[in-house]
């Protein structure tokens, strides 16, 4: 039998008494039943996981865009240099060649 996504179901869980007490205190602090507290915390954990995936995607896309922009700038600088439009960014200094750092 297929359940509807909005259908409520019962689930029997086993966990340590310490965790039950933490949930009980949190439920009281948040004016919720223990069931509502557990459901809320589960929903929030899924939201947080989705947000973290989105952030990771944005970071990866930003890194790729930055690398592409840097490569394009470097490519343009090389083309200008080869065409004689610019000098190398750090031209060698013949006077410093013999000097030790």
C-alpha atoms as a printed R data frame, in Angstrom:
    type eleno elety resid chain resno      x      y       z
1   ATOM     1    CA   UNK     A     1  0.000  0.000   0.000
2   ATOM     2    CA   UNK     A     2  1.417  3.387  -1.022
3   ATOM     3    CA   UNK     A     3  1.178  6.151   1.550
4   ATOM     4    CA   UNK     A     4  0.421  9.773   0.783
5   ATOM     5    CA   UNK     A     5  3.283 12.190   1.536
6   ATOM     6    CA   UNK     A     6  1.035 14.051   3.984
7   ATOM     7    CA   UNK     A     7 -0.103 10.933   5.816
8   ATOM     8    CA   UNK     A     8  1.090 10.675   9.420
9   ATOM     9    CA   UNK     A     9  2.713  7.408  10.443
10  ATOM    10    CA   UNK     A    10  3.836  5.957  13.740
11  ATOM    11    CA   UNK     A    11  7.405  4.870  14.288
12  ATOM    12    CA   UNK     A    12  8.777  3.051  17.284
13  ATOM    13    CA   UNK     A    13 12.292  4.173  18.214
14  ATOM    14    CA   UNK     A    14 14.913  2.943  20.609
15  ATOM    15    CA   UNK     A    15 17.411  5.364  22.101
16  ATOM    16    CA   UNK     A    16 19.164  5.972  25.374
17  ATOM    17    CA   UNK     A    17 17.401  7.482  28.364
18  ATOM    18    CA   UNK     A    18 19.907 10.352  28.308
19  ATOM    19    CA   UNK     A    19 18.680 11.380  24.853
20  ATOM    20    CA   UNK     A    20 15.035 11.035  25.891
21  ATOM    21    CA   UNK     A    21 15.672 13.424  28.791
22  ATOM    22    CA   UNK     A    22 17.380 15.913  26.489
23  ATOM    23    CA   UNK     A    23 14.425 15.774  24.117
24  ATOM    24    CA   UNK     A    24 11.983 16.143  26.988
25  ATOM    25    CA   UNK     A    25 13.788 19.255  28.285
26  ATOM    26    CA   UNK     A    26 14.025 20.757  24.810
27  ATOM    27    CA   UNK     A    27 10.325 20.099  24.201
28  ATOM    28    CA   UNK     A    28  9.444 21.841  27.462
29  ATOM    29    CA   UNK     A    29 11.734 24.780  26.678
30  ATOM    30    CA   UNK     A    30 10.149 25.154  23.230
31  ATOM    31    CA   UNK     A    31  6.559 24.577  24.425
32  ATOM    32    CA   UNK     A    32  6.195 21.493  22.229
33  ATOM    33    CA   UNK     A    33  5.247 17.893  22.769
34  ATOM    34    CA   UNK     A    34  8.117 15.442  22.560
35  ATOM    35    CA   UNK     A    35  6.719 14.234  19.233
36  ATOM    36    CA   UNK     A    36  6.603 17.799  17.858
37  ATOM    37    CA   UNK     A    37 10.149 18.434  19.124
38  ATOM    38    CA   UNK     A    38 11.496 15.298  17.421
39  ATOM    39    CA   UNK     A    39  9.695 16.093  14.146
40  ATOM    40    CA   UNK     A    40 10.909 19.710  14.255
41  ATOM    41    CA   UNK     A    41 14.512 18.651  14.852
42  ATOM    42    CA   UNK     A    42 14.402 16.100  12.038
43  ATOM    43    CA   UNK     A    43 12.931 18.633   9.606
44  ATOM    44    CA   UNK     A    44 15.561 21.221  10.592
45  ATOM    45    CA   UNK     A    45 18.384 18.714  10.087
46  ATOM    46    CA   UNK     A    46 17.193 18.057   6.525
47  ATOM    47    CA   UNK     A    47 16.888 21.798   5.826
48  ATOM    48    CA   UNK     A    48 20.415 22.348   7.157
49  ATOM    49    CA   UNK     A    49 21.780 19.509   5.021
50  ATOM    50    CA   UNK     A    50 20.134 21.034   1.927
51  ATOM    51    CA   UNK     A    51 21.579 24.460   2.796
52  ATOM    52    CA   UNK     A    52 25.058 22.966   3.227
53  ATOM    53    CA   UNK     A    53 24.787 21.275  -0.188
54  ATOM    54    CA   UNK     A    54 23.728 24.594  -1.729
55  ATOM    55    CA   UNK     A    55 26.649 26.382  -0.076
56  ATOM    56    CA   UNK     A    56 29.076 23.716  -1.299
57  ATOM    57    CA   UNK     A    57 27.719 24.101  -4.836
58  ATOM    58    CA   UNK     A    58 28.079 27.886  -4.689
59  ATOM    59    CA   UNK     A    59 31.635 27.610  -3.358
60  ATOM    60    CA   UNK     A    60 32.584 25.177  -6.138
61  ATOM    61    CA   UNK     A    61 31.005 27.365  -8.811
62  ATOM    62    CA   UNK     A    62 32.740 30.456  -7.417
63  ATOM    63    CA   UNK     A    63 36.090 28.671  -7.368
64  ATOM    64    CA   UNK     A    64 35.637 27.551 -10.966
65  ATOM    65    CA   UNK     A    65 34.577 31.037 -12.073
66  ATOM    66    CA   UNK     A    66 37.555 32.590 -10.271
67  ATOM    67    CA   UNK     A    67 39.949 30.097 -11.855
68  ATOM    68    CA   UNK     A    68 38.443 30.735 -15.287
69  ATOM    69    CA   UNK     A    69 38.686 34.514 -14.843
70  ATOM    70    CA   UNK     A    70 42.303 34.216 -13.689
71  ATOM    71    CA   UNK     A    71 43.149 31.968 -16.634
72  ATOM    72    CA   UNK     A    72 41.494 34.393 -19.056
73  ATOM    73    CA   UNK     A    73 43.390 37.360 -17.593
74  ATOM    74    CA   UNK     A    74 46.665 35.439 -17.779
75  ATOM    75    CA   UNK     A    75 45.885 34.379 -21.369
76  ATOM    76    CA   UNK     A    76 45.180 37.980 -22.361
77  ATOM    77    CA   UNK     A    77 48.406 39.161 -20.713
78  ATOM    78    CA   UNK     A    78 50.405 36.511 -22.579
79  ATOM    79    CA   UNK     A    79 48.804 37.470 -25.902
80  ATOM    80    CA   UNK     A    80 49.568 41.166 -25.297
81  ATOM    81    CA   UNK     A    81 53.146 40.298 -24.362
82  ATOM    82    CA   UNK     A    82 53.620 38.140 -27.448
83  ATOM    83    CA   UNK     A    83 52.226 40.915 -29.597
84  ATOM    84    CA   UNK     A    84 54.723 43.307 -28.022
85  ATOM    85    CA   UNK     A    85 52.064 45.430 -26.341
86  ATOM    86    CA   UNK     A    86 53.391 44.919 -22.788
87  ATOM    87    CA   UNK     A    87 56.502 43.939 -20.894
88  ATOM    88    CA   UNK     A    88 56.684 40.879 -18.638
89  ATOM    89    CA   UNK     A    89 55.149 41.455 -15.205
90  ATOM    90    CA   UNK     A    90 58.497 40.819 -13.455
91  ATOM    91    CA   UNK     A    91 61.272 41.488 -15.950
92  ATOM    92    CA   UNK     A    92 64.690 40.231 -14.891
93  ATOM    93    CA   UNK     A    93 66.967 42.921 -13.492
94  ATOM    94    CA   UNK     A    94 70.521 42.361 -14.828
95  ATOM    95    CA   UNK     A    95 72.041 44.285 -11.889
96  ATOM    96    CA   UNK     A    96 70.484 41.948  -9.321
97  ATOM    97    CA   UNK     A    97 71.611 38.817 -11.109
98  ATOM    98    CA   UNK     A    98 74.977 38.727  -9.327
99  ATOM    99    CA   UNK     A    99 73.677 39.878  -5.934
100 ATOM   100    CA   UNK     A   100 72.824 37.291  -3.336
101 ATOM   101    CA   UNK     A   101 69.470 37.698  -1.540
